[in-house]
Amino acid sequence: MFSYFNDKEPKDTVFTVAFYNLDNLFDIYDDPDTLDDDFTPQGKKHWNLRRYKNKIQKIGEVLIQVGTEHSTTAPVLAGLAEVENREVVLDLINSKNLSPYHYGFAHFDSPDERGIDVAFLYQKKYFEFLDAKKYPLMLFDEQGVRDYTRDMLLVKGRLNGELLYIIVNHWPSRRSGLNESQKKRITAAKRVHEIIDDIRKETVDAKIIIMGDFNDGPHSPSIQNHLVTDDFYNPMAHLKDTGNGTSTYNDEWFLFDQIIFSKNFFEKKPNEHLFKYADVFDSKFVRTWKGKRKNKPFRTYIGDWHQGGYSDHFPVFAYLEKQ
């Protein structure tokens, strides 16, 4: 199913869709309702205004370069994970790097214990925003106590006039162990399909993009057996086969960040968008350039040490070409 461009020069009919886990984009203020104390000036990470502004600038530097090999503009659609609130998203889209692109955004506060949410950016020039909804993920332990995690975000809009639906995810982590936490991510996959059912009640042949940090790879049961049904295609499964990754743990690479497409993105129709290919954005400048972490993501923090980098994840992106 993979197809590539013959043209070497960027084209104005090619549009980039991206997803980026921003690695704890917190403001510097304590929220008494969340566990954000580490990311305050008095916290153990000594998070302050200078460090915050540096991170905002660096995230913008990355986003404006994603996909520009084949597109003449920055990503027209971008899902984000690990943003603390509406204010940090506003600071990001109003930053020096991103403000020329006039991004709009969708965001809802979620009940995550640390106070991190997902968000969605769109270039108003190309995408007409129609609606956004949040979908809570209800998880409970054996005692019936709720595990509060990130909501899912559904965005509806028209890209260059074509109706699209985008579902942005940040699934539960593996912190409690792979086997224990895997059940939660399978539940998350089933929740995504409930959202898809809602979409198709409204638009039977809807074109749908599922993106996120799934905390599972393309070949994990939650993704391969429960999320990617016969009517969807996961281009990241091919990338994993070639050894690519977006983040590391104990020197092992993982491809948890993925963008998945309904198969009608492969139908060539006039004025509609055709999937071309997907990749990891791992340019040299977002990598650590020396030492034992060489070529791994250039992070904001390693433990409590402020390294001043971008994120502990590389972004992922996909190209769509308007026919």
Secondary structure, DSSP 4 states (H G I P E B T S, - for coil): -----S-SS-BTTEEEEEEEEEEEE--SS--TTSS-GGGSTTSTT---HHHHHHHHHHHHHHHTTTTTTTBSSS-SEEEEEEE-SHHHHHHHHTSTTTGGG-EEEEE-----TT--EEEEEEETTTEEEEEEEEE----B-TTS-B---PPEEEEEEEETTEEEEEEEEE---STT-HHHHHHHHHHHHHHHHHHHHHHHHH-TT--EEEEEE-SS-TTSHIIIIIIS-TTEE-THHHHHHTT--SEEETTEEE--EEEEEEGGGGS--TTSEEEEEEEE---GGGB--SSTTTTSB--SEETTEE---S-SS--EEEEEEE-
